[in-house]
Amino acid sequence: MRRAAFLSFLLPLAGCGLREPLQPPPGEPPPPVPAMARRAPTTEEMLTPPPIARPERVDELLRRSEEREDDRFDLPPPDVAPGDLPVDGEPD
């Protein structure tokens, strides 16, 4: 009995998948063309993530130690005064 109920639920659900290309609803305008684009992107282009969304892994090993350069953007949080920060080697 349970199996029949389960299969009767699954069968209509299996028919929900689309087999044709996506189209805007009838009577609706297509999506606007992006600024500076020569043509509107296709559905496939809009569904393909850009390379920055899935970057490739870099497996390059470090061959020698190098001193890090000072990073001018490595700043303390704005609510901490510079004198309150621990100095390397001092306990917190």
C-alpha positions as CSV (number, residue, x, y, z in Angstrom):
1,M,0.0,0.0,0.0
2,R,2.8,2.5,0.9
3,R,4.7,1.6,-2.2
4,A,1.7,2.3,-4.4
5,A,1.1,5.6,-2.7
6,F,4.8,6.5,-3.1
7,L,4.9,5.6,-6.8
8,S,1.6,7.4,-7.5
9,F,3.3,10.6,-6.0
10,L,6.6,10.1,-7.9
11,L,5.1,9.5,-11.4
12,P,3.6,13.0,-11.8
13,L,6.6,14.5,-10.2
14,A,8.9,12.9,-12.8
15,G,7.0,14.6,-15.6
16,C,7.8,18.1,-14.3
17,G,11.2,18.4,-15.9
18,L,11.4,20.7,-18.9
19,R,12.9,19.4,-22.1
20,E,12.7,22.6,-24.2
21,P,14.7,25.8,-24.0
22,L,13.6,28.5,-21.5
23,Q,11.5,31.2,-22.9
24,P,10.0,34.4,-21.3
25,P,6.3,34.1,-20.4
26,P,4.0,35.0,-23.4
27,G,3.4,38.7,-23.6
28,E,6.4,39.6,-21.4
29,P,9.4,41.4,-22.7
30,P,12.8,39.5,-22.7
31,P,15.3,40.5,-20.1
32,P,17.1,43.8,-20.8
33,V,20.4,43.8,-22.6
34,P,23.3,44.4,-20.2
35,A,25.0,47.8,-20.4
36,M,27.9,47.9,-22.9
37,A,26.8,44.6,-24.5
38,R,26.4,44.3,-28.2
39,R,23.7,41.7,-28.0
40,A,21.5,40.1,-25.4
41,P,23.0,37.0,-23.9
42,T,21.5,33.6,-24.6
43,T,19.8,31.5,-22.0
44,E,22.8,29.1,-21.9
45,E,25.2,32.1,-21.4
46,M,23.2,33.4,-18.6
47,L,23.1,30.0,-16.8
48,T,26.8,29.4,-17.2
49,P,28.7,30.7,-14.1
50,P,31.7,33.0,-14.8
51,P,35.2,31.7,-14.1
52,I,35.4,33.8,-10.9
53,A,32.4,31.9,-9.5
54,R,34.4,28.6,-9.6
55,P,38.1,29.4,-9.6
56,E,40.6,26.7,-10.4
57,R,42.8,25.3,-7.6
58,V,46.5,26.3,-7.6
59,D,48.6,23.4,-6.5
60,E,52.0,25.2,-6.9
61,L,54.2,24.4,-4.0
62,L,56.2,27.0,-2.2
63,R,59.8,26.5,-3.3
64,R,61.5,28.9,-0.9
65,S,60.7,31.2,2.0
66,E,60.0,34.8,1.2
67,E,59.5,37.7,3.5
68,R,56.0,39.1,3.2
69,E,55.8,42.7,2.1
70,D,54.0,45.2,4.3
71,D,50.2,45.2,3.6
72,R,48.9,48.8,3.9
73,F,45.4,47.4,4.1
74,D,46.1,45.1,7.1
75,L,44.7,47.5,9.6
76,P,43.2,46.9,13.1
77,P,39.5,47.1,13.6
78,P,38.3,50.7,13.9
79,D,37.1,50.4,17.6
80,V,40.6,49.3,18.9
81,A,43.2,51.9,19.7
82,P,46.7,51.1,18.3
83,G,48.1,51.1,21.9
84,D,45.7,48.3,22.9
85,L,46.9,45.8,20.4
86,P,49.2,43.1,21.6
87,V,52.8,43.2,20.3
88,D,54.4,40.0,19.0
89,G,55.9,38.1,21.8
90,E,53.8,39.7,24.6
91,P,51.1,37.7,26.2
92,D,47.5,38.8,25.6
